């Protein structure tokens, strides 16, 4: 069995209105210490297209500053787990993040958007906090059945509902 892996800290600010929740960082993201660190993941290209700013060319700290400035947060459903590789299907022995703490860190939080199916399995946990809950198509390169344009349209709809697009 693989060693227990620990995720990344939340990227939120007091003005955060929407948090995108992934499942758990992949190998590339954990190695880089960055959310959505795999070069083929569509997360940063989608945000770039939504906001008209090429976030991919910015240093990671500047990307996070832009995310916070715009009222977006980024975190994961799981705080820790065991997993070989990066596939969500390989996650075992997972422990949830402290979502009640998320409400305290982001008092203006209105909604969460689950980035993919594994994250969406926690929808009821977030809805119990009184948040609007959305399921977005995964930005993972493993989600090849959705084109970038189709993902962008789905993400734009949710982001626009919270004045983030």
MIMITI-112458 format. One record per atom (N, C-alpha, C): residue number from 1; residue in three letters; z, y, x; atom name. Coordinates in steps of 0.2 Angstrom, whole numbers, plus 5000, padded with zeros to 4 digits. Layout:
<rs>
   seq   type      z      y      x   atom
   NUM    ALA      Z      Y      X     CA
...
</rs>
This chain:
<rs>
   seq   type      z      y      x   atom
     1    UNK   5000   4994   5004      N
     1    UNK   5000   5000   5000     CA
     1    UNK   5000   5006   5004      C
     2    UNK   4996   5011   5002      N
     2    UNK   4996   5017   5006     CA
     2    UNK   5002   5021   5006      C
     3    UNK   5003   5026   5011      N
     3    UNK   5009   5030   5011     CA
     3    UNK   5009   5035   5005      C
     4    UNK   5015   5038   5003      N
     4    UNK   5015   5043   4998     CA
     4    UNK   5012   5049   5000      C
     5    UNK   5007   5052   4996      N
     5    UNK   5004   5058   4998     CA
     5    UNK   5007   5064   4994      C
     6    UNK   5008   5070   4997      N
     6    UNK   5011   5075   4993     CA
     6    UNK   5005   5081   4992      C
     7    UNK   5005   5083   4986      N
     7    UNK   4999   5088   4985     CA
     7    UNK   5001   5095   4988      C
     8    UNK   4997   5100   4985      N
     8    UNK   4997   5107   4987     CA
     8    UNK   5001   5111   4983      C
     9    UNK   5004   5117   4985      N
     9    UNK   5008   5121   4981     CA
     9    UNK   5003   5125   4976      C
    10    UNK   5006   5127   4970      N
    10    UNK   5002   5130   4965     CA
    10    UNK   5000   5137   4968      C
    11    UNK   4994   5139   4965      N
    11    UNK   4991   5146   4967     CA
    11    UNK   4991   5149   4960      C
    12    UNK   4997   5153   4959      N
    12    UNK   4998   5157   4953     CA
    12    UNK   5001   5164   4955      C
    13    UNK   5001   5168   4950      N
    13    UNK   5004   5175   4951     CA
    13    UNK   5007   5177   4944      C
    14    UNK   5011   5182   4944      N
    14    UNK   5014   5184   4937     CA
    14    UNK   5009   5185   4932      C
    15    UNK   5003   5187   4934      N
    15    UNK   4998   5189   4929     CA
    15    UNK   4993   5184   4927      C
    16    UNK   4994   5178   4930      N
    16    UNK   4990   5172   4928     CA
    16    UNK   4989   5170   4921      C
    17    UNK   4983   5170   4918      N
    17    UNK   4982   5169   4911     CA
    17    UNK   4980   5162   4910      C
    18    UNK   4976   5159   4915      N
    18    UNK   4973   5152   4914     CA
    18    UNK   4974   5149   4921      C
    19    UNK   4976   5142   4920      N
    19    UNK   4977   5138   4926     CA
    19    UNK   4972   5132   4926      C
    20    UNK   4968   5131   4931      N
    20    UNK   4964   5125   4931     CA
    20    UNK   4968   5120   4935      C
    21    UNK   4969   5114   4931      N
    21    UNK   4973   5109   4934     CA
    21    UNK   4968   5103   4936      C
    22    UNK   4968   5101   4942      N
    22    UNK   4965   5095   4945     CA
    22    UNK   4969   5090   4944      C
    23    UNK   4967   5084   4947      N
    23    UNK   4972   5078   4946     CA
    23    UNK   4976   5078   4953      C
    24    UNK   4973   5077   4958      N
    24    UNK   4977   5077   4965     CA
    24    UNK   4971   5078   4970      C
    25    UNK   4973   5082   4975      N
    25    UNK   4968   5084   4981     CA
    25    UNK   4965   5077   4984      C
    26    UNK   4959   5078   4985      N
    26    UNK   4956   5072   4989     CA
    26    UNK   4957   5072   4996      C
    27    UNK   4955   5068   5000      N
    27    UNK   4956   5067   5007     CA
    27    UNK   4954   5073   5011      C
    28    UNK   4948   5076   5009      N
    28    UNK   4946   5082   5013     CA
    28    UNK   4950   5088   5011      C
    29    UNK   4952   5089   5005      N
    29    UNK   4956   5094   5003     CA
    29    UNK   4963   5094   5006      C
    30    UNK   4966   5088   5006      N
    30    UNK   4973   5087   5010     CA
    30    UNK   4972   5088   5017      C
    31    UNK   4967   5086   5020      N
    31    UNK   4966   5087   5027     CA
    31    UNK   4965   5095   5029      C
    32    UNK   4962   5098   5025      N
    32    UNK   4961   5105   5026     CA
    32    UNK   4967   5110   5023      C
    33    UNK   4971   5107   5019      N
    33    UNK   4976   5110   5016     CA
    33    UNK   4974   5116   5011      C
    34    UNK   4968   5114   5008      N
    34    UNK   4965   5119   5003     CA
    34    UNK   4962   5115   4997      C
    35    UNK   4963   5118   4991      N
    35    UNK   4960   5116   4985     CA
    35    UNK   4953   5115   4986      C
    36    UNK   4950   5110   4983      N
    36    UNK   4943   5109   4982     CA
    36    UNK   4940   5110   4989      C
    37    UNK   4942   5106   4994      N
    37    UNK   4940   5107   5001     CA
    37    UNK   4934   5103   5003      C
    38    UNK   4932   5098   4998      N
    38    UNK   4926   5094   5000     CA
    38    UNK   4920   5099   4999      C
    39    UNK   4915   5099   5004      N
    39    UNK   4909   5104   5003     CA
    39    UNK   4905   5103   4997      C
    40    UNK   4905   5097   4994      N
    40    UNK   4900   5096   4989     CA
    40    UNK   4904   5097   4982      C
    41    UNK   4910   5098   4982      N
    41    UNK   4914   5100   4976     CA
    41    UNK   4911   5106   4973      C
    42    UNK   4910   5106   4966      N
    42    UNK   4907   5112   4963     CA
    42    UNK   4912   5118   4961      C
    43    UNK   4919   5117   4963      N
    43    UNK   4924   5122   4960     CA
    43    UNK   4922   5129   4963      C
    44    UNK   4921   5130   4969      N
    44    UNK   4920   5136   4972     CA
    44    UNK   4913   5139   4970      C
    45    UNK   4908   5135   4970      N
    45    UNK   4902   5137   4968     CA
    45    UNK   4902   5139   4960      C
    46    UNK   4906   5136   4956      N
    46    UNK   4906   5138   4949     CA
    46    UNK   4910   5144   4948      C
    47    UNK   4915   5145   4952      N
    47    UNK   4919   5152   4951     CA
    47    UNK   4914   5157   4954      C
    48    UNK   4911   5156   4959      N
    48    UNK   4906   5161   4962     CA
    48    UNK   4901   5163   4957      C
    49    UNK   4898   5158   4954      N
    49    UNK   4893   5160   4948     CA
    49    UNK   4896   5163   4943      C
    50    UNK   4902   5162   4941      N
    50    UNK   4905   5165   4935     CA
    50    UNK   4907   5172   4937      C
    51    UNK   4909   5174   4943      N
    51    UNK   4911   5180   4945     CA
    51    UNK   4906   5184   4948      C
    52    UNK   4901   5182   4950      N
    52    UNK   4896   5185   4954     CA
    52    UNK   4898   5187   4961      C
    53    UNK   4903   5183   4964      N
    53    UNK   4905   5184   4971     CA
    53    UNK   4905   5178   4974      C
    54    UNK   4902   5178   4980      N
    54    UNK   4901   5171   4984     CA
    54    UNK   4908   5170   4987      C
    55    UNK   4912   5166   4984      N
    55    UNK   4918   5164   4987     CA
    55    UNK   4918   5160   4993      C
    56    UNK   4912   5156   4993      N
    56    UNK   4912   5151   4998     CA
    56    UNK   4911   5154   5005      C
    57    UNK   4909   5160   5006      N
    57    UNK   4909   5163   5012     CA
    57    UNK   4915   5167   5014      C
    58    UNK   4920   5167   5010      N
    58    UNK   4926   5171   5011     CA
    58    UNK   4931   5166   5014      C
    59    UNK   4935   5168   5019      N
    59    UNK   4941   5164   5021     CA
    59    UNK   4945   5162   5015      C
    60    UNK   4948   5156   5016      N
    60    UNK   4952   5153   5011     CA
    60    UNK   4957   5157   5008      C
    61    UNK   4961   5161   5012      N
    61    UNK   4966   5165   5009     CA
    61    UNK   4963   5171   5005      C
    62    UNK   4957   5173   5007      N
    62    UNK   4954   5178   5002     CA
    62    UNK   4951   5175   4996      C
    63    UNK   4949   5169   4996      N
    63    UNK   4947   5166   4990     CA
    63    UNK   4953   5165   4985      C
    64    UNK   4959   5163   4988      N
    64    UNK   4965   5163   4984     CA
    64    UNK   4967   5170   4981      C
    65    UNK   4966   5175   4985      N
    65    UNK   4968   5182   4983     CA
    65    UNK   4964   5184   4977      C
    66    UNK   4957   5182   4977      N
    66    UNK   4953   5184   4972     CA
    66    UNK   4954   5180   4966      C
    67    UNK   4956   5174   4966      N
    67    UNK   4958   5169   4961     CA
    67    UNK   4964   5173   4957      C
    68    UNK   4969   5174   4961      N
    68    UNK   4975   5177   4958     CA
    68    UNK   4974   5184   4955      C
    69    UNK   4970   5188   4958      N
    69    UNK   4968   5195   4956     CA
    69    UNK   4965   5194   4949      C
    70    UNK   4961   5189   4948      N
    70    UNK   4957   5189   4942     CA
    70    UNK   4961   5185   4936      C
    71    UNK   4967   5183   4937      N
    71    UNK   4971   5180   4932     CA
    71    UNK   4970   5173   4932      C
    72    UNK   4967   5170   4937      N
    72    UNK   4967   5162   4937     CA
    72    UNK   4972   5159   4941      C
    73    UNK   4974   5153   4940      N
    73    UNK   4978   5149   4944     CA
    73    UNK   4975   5143   4945      C
    74    UNK   4977   5139   4951      N
    74    UNK   4975   5133   4953     CA
    74    UNK   4981   5128   4954      C
    75    UNK   4981   5122   4952      N
    75    UNK   4986   5117   4953     CA
    75    UNK   4983   5111   4952      C
    76    UNK   4988   5106   4952      N
    76    UNK   4986   5099   4950     CA
    76    UNK   4991   5096   4946      C
    77    UNK   4989   5091   4942      N
    77    UNK   4993   5087   4938     CA
    77    UNK   4999   5084   4941      C
    78    UNK   4997   5080   4947      N
    78    UNK   5002   5076   4951     CA
    78    UNK   5004   5080   4957      C
    79    UNK   5011   5079   4958      N
    79    UNK   5014   5082   4964     CA
    79    UNK   5013   5077   4970      C
    80    UNK   5013   5071   4968      N
    80    UNK   5013   5066   4973     CA
    80    UNK   5010   5059   4970      C
    81    UNK   5007   5055   4975      N
    81    UNK   5005   5049   4972     CA
    81    UNK   5003   5044   4979      C
    82    UNK   5001   5038   4977      N
    82    UNK   4998   5034   4982     CA
    82    UNK   4991   5033   4981      C
    83    UNK   4987   5033   4986      N
    83    UNK   4980   5033   4984     CA
    83    UNK   4976   5031   4991      C
    84    UNK   4972   5027   4991      N
    84    UNK   4967   5026   4996     CA
    84    UNK   4960   5029   4995      C
    85    UNK   4958   5034   4999      N
    85    UNK   4952   5037   4997     CA
    85    UNK   4953   5043   4993      C
    86    UNK   4948   5045   4989      N
    86    UNK   4948   5051   4985     CA
    86    UNK   4947   5050   4978      C
    87    UNK   4946   5044   4976      N
    87    UNK   4944   5043   4969     CA
    87    UNK   4950   5043   4964      C
    88    UNK   4950   5047   4959      N
    88    UNK   4955   5047   4954     CA
    88    UNK   4957   5040   4952      C
    89    UNK   4952   5036   4951      N
    89    UNK   4954   5029   4949     CA
    89    UNK   4958   5025   4954      C
    90    UNK   4959   5027   4960      N
    90    UNK   4963   5024   4965     CA
    90    UNK   4970   5027   4965      C
    91    UNK   4972   5032   4961      N
    91    UNK   4979   5035   4960     CA
    91    UNK   4983   5030   4957      C
    92    UNK   4989   5029   4961      N
    92    UNK   4994   5024   4958     CA
    92    UNK   5001   5028   4960      C
    93    UNK   5006   5026   4956      N
    93    UNK   5013   5028   4957     CA
    93    UNK   5013   5036   4957      C
    94    UNK   5010   5039   4953      N
    94    UNK   5009   5046   4952     CA
    94    UNK   5016   5049   4949      C
    95    UNK   5017   5055   4952      N
    95    UNK   5023   5059   4949     CA
    95    UNK   5020   5066   4947      C
    96    UNK   5022   5068   4941      N
    96    UNK   5019   5074   4938     CA
    96    UNK   5022   5080   4942      C
    97    UNK   5019   5086   4942      N
    97    UNK   5021   5092   4944     CA
    97    UNK   5026   5095   4939      C
    98    UNK   5030   5100   4941      N
    98    UNK   5035   5103   4937     CA
    98    UNK   5031   5108   4932      C
    99    UNK   5029   5107   4927      N
    99    UNK   5025   5111   4923     CA
    99    UNK   5029   5117   4919      C
   100    UNK   5036   5115   4918      N
   100    UNK   5040   5120   4916     CA
   100    UNK   5041   5126   4921      C
   101    UNK   5041   5124   4927      N
   101    UNK   5041   5129   4933     CA
   101    UNK   5035   5133   4933      C
   102    UNK   5029   5130   4931      N
   102    UNK   5023   5134   4931     CA
   102    UNK   5024   5140   4925      C
   103    UNK   5027   5139   4920      N
   103    UNK   5028   5144   4915     CA
   103    UNK   5032   5149   4918      C
   104    UNK   5037   5148   4922      N
   104    UNK   5042   5153   4925     CA
   104    UNK   5038   5157   4930      C
   105    UNK   5034   5154   4934      N
   105    UNK   5030   5157   4939     CA
   105    UNK   5024   5162   4936      C
   106    UNK   5022   5160   4930      N
   106    UNK   5016   5164   4927     CA
   106    UNK   5018   5165   4920      C
   107    UNK   5022   5170   4919      N
   107    UNK   5025   5172   4912     CA
   107    UNK   5019   5174   4907      C
   108    UNK   5013   5176   4910      N
   108    UNK   5008   5178   4905     CA
   108    UNK   5003   5172   4904      C
   109    UNK   5005   5166   4906      N
   109    UNK   5000   5160   4906     CA
   109    UNK   4999   5159   4898      C
   110    UNK   4993   5158   4897      N
   110    UNK   4991   5156   4890     CA
   110    UNK   4988   5149   4889      C
   111    UNK   4985   5147   4894      N
   111    UNK   4981   5141   4894     CA
   111    UNK   4981   5137   4900      C
   112    UNK   4979   5131   4900      N
   112    UNK   4977   5127   4906     CA
   112    UNK   4971   5123   4904      C
   113    UNK   4967   5122   4909      N
   113    UNK   4960   5119   4909     CA
   113    UNK   4960   5113   4913      C
   114    UNK   4960   5107   4911      N
   114    UNK   4960   5101   4915     CA
   114    UNK   4953   5100   4918      C
   115    UNK   4953   5100   4924      N
   115    UNK   4947   5099   4928     CA
   115    UNK   4945   5091   4929      C
   116    UNK   4942   5088   4923      N
   116    UNK   4941   5081   4924     CA
   116    UNK   4945   5077   4919      C
   117    UNK   4943   5070   4919      N
   117    UNK   4947   5066   4915     CA
   117    UNK   4954   5064   4917      C
   118    UNK   4955   5062   4923      N
   118    UNK   4961   5060   4925     CA
   118    UNK   4966   5066   4924      C
   119    UNK   4965   5072   4926      N
   119    UNK   4969   5078   4924     CA
   119    UNK   4970   5078   4917      C
   120    UNK   4965   5077   4913      N
   120    UNK   4966   5078   4905     CA
   120    UNK   4971   5073   4902      C
   121    UNK   4972   5067   4906      N
   121    UNK   4977   5062   4903     CA
   121    UNK   4984   5066   4902      C
   122    UNK   4985   5071   4905      N
   122    UNK   4991   5075   4905     CA
   122    UNK   4991   5080   4899      C
   123    UNK   4986   5081   4895      N
   123    UNK   4985   5086   4891     CA
   123    UNK   4991   5087   4886      C
   124    UNK   4994   5081   4884      N
   124    UNK   5000   5082   4879     CA
   124    UNK   5006   5085   4882      C
   125    UNK   5007   5084   4889      N
   125    UNK   5012   5087   4893     CA
   125    UNK   5012   5094   4893      C
   126    UNK   5006   5097   4894      N
   126    UNK   5005   5104   4894     CA
   126    UNK   5005   5107   4887      C
   127    UNK   5002   5104   4882      N
   127    UNK   5002   5106   4875     CA
   127    UNK   5010   5107   4873      C
   128    UNK   5014   5103   4875      N
   128    UNK   5021   5103   4873     CA
   128    UNK   5024   5109   4875      C
   129    UNK   5022   5113   4880      N
   129    UNK   5024   5119   4883     CA
   129    UNK   5022   5125   4879      C
   130    UNK   5018   5124   4874      N
   130    UNK   5015   5129   4869     CA
   130    UNK   5009   5132   4872      C
   131    UNK   5006   5129   4877      N
   131    UNK   5000   5132   4880     CA
   131    UNK   4993   5129   4876      C
   132    UNK   4988   5133   4876      N
   132    UNK   4982   5130   4874     CA
   132    UNK   4979   5126   4880      C
   133    UNK   4976   5120   4878      N
   133    UNK   4974   5115   4883     CA
   133    UNK   4966   5114   4882      C
   134    UNK   4963   5114   4887      N
   134    UNK   4956   5113   4887     CA
   134    UNK   4954   5107   4892      C
   135    UNK   4949   5104   4891      N
   135    UNK   4946   5099   4895     CA
   135    UNK   4939   5101   4898      C
   136    UNK   4939   5102   4904      N
   136    UNK   4932   5104   4908     CA
   136    UNK   4929   5098   4911      C
   137    UNK   4923   5098   4912      N
   137    UNK   4919   5093   4916     CA
   137    UNK   4922   5094   4923      C
   138    UNK   4923   5088   4926      N
   138    UNK   4925   5088   4933     CA
   138    UNK   4920   5091   4938      C
   139    UNK   4923   5095   4943      N
   139    UNK   4919   5098   4948     CA
   139    UNK   4917   5093   4954      C
   140    UNK   4920   5087   4953      N
   140    UNK   4920   5082   4959     CA
   140    UNK   4912   5080   4960      C
   141    UNK   4911   5079   4966      N
   141    UNK   4904   5076   4967     CA
   141    UNK   4903   5069   4964      C
   142    UNK   4908   5066   4962      N
   142    UNK   4908   5060   4959     CA
   142    UNK   4905   5061   4952      C
   143    UNK   4906   5067   4949      N
   143    UNK   4903   5068   4942     CA
   143    UNK   4896   5070   4942      C
   144    UNK   4892   5066   4944      N
   144    UNK   4885   5067   4945     CA
   144    UNK   4881   5067   4938      C
   145    UNK   4884   5065   4933      N
   145    UNK   4881   5065   4926     CA
   145    UNK   4880   5072   4923      C
   146    UNK   4884   5076   4926      N
   146    UNK   4883   5083   4923     CA
   146    UNK   4880   5087   4928      C
   147    UNK   4875   5091   4927      N
   147    UNK   4871   5096   4931     CA
   147    UNK   4876   5102   4932      C
   148    UNK   4874   5105   4938      N
   148    UNK   4878   5111   4939     CA
   148    UNK   4878   5116   4933      C
   149    UNK   4872   5117   4931      N
   149    UNK   4871   5122   4925     CA
   149    UNK   4875   5120   4919      C
   150    UNK   4875   5113   4917      N
   150    UNK   4879   5111   4912     CA
   150    UNK   4886   5112   4913      C
   151    UNK   4889   5111   4919      N
   151    UNK   4896   5112   4921     CA
   151    UNK   4897   5120   4920      C
   152    UNK   4893   5124   4922      N
   152    UNK   4894   5131   4922     CA
   152    UNK   4894   5133   4915      C
   153    UNK   4890   5131   4911      N
   153    UNK   4891   5133   4904     CA
   153    UNK   4897   5131   4900      C
   154    UNK   4900   5125   4902      N
   154    UNK   4906   5123   4899     CA
   154    UNK   4912   5127   4902      C
   155    UNK   4912   5128   4908      N
   155    UNK   4917   5132   4912     CA
   155    UNK   4917   5140   4909      C
   156    UNK   4911   5142   4908      N
   156    UNK   4910   5149   4906     CA
   156    UNK   4913   5150   4899      C
   157    UNK   4912   5145   4895      N
   157    UNK   4915   5146   4888     CA
   157    UNK   4923   5146   4888      C
   158    UNK   4926   5142   4892      N
   158    UNK   4933   5142   4893     CA
   158    UNK   4936   5149   4896      C
   159    UNK   4932   5150   4902      N
   159    UNK   4935   5156   4905     CA
   159    UNK   4934   5163   4901      C
   160    UNK   4928   5163   4897      N
   160    UNK   4927   5169   4893     CA
   160    UNK   4933   5170   4888      C
   161    UNK   4935   5164   4885      N
   161    UNK   4941   5165   4880     CA
   161    UNK   4947   5168   4883      C
   162    UNK   4948   5168   4889      N
   162    UNK   4954   5171   4892     CA
   162    UNK   4952   5177   4897      C
   163    UNK   4946   5180   4895      N
   163    UNK   4943   5186   4899     CA
   163    UNK   4943   5185   4906      C
   164    UNK   4941   5179   4908      N
   164    UNK   4940   5178   4915     CA
   164    UNK   4933   5177   4918      C
   165    UNK   4928   5177   4913      N
   165    UNK   4921   5176   4915     CA
   165    UNK   4917   5183   4914      C
</rs>
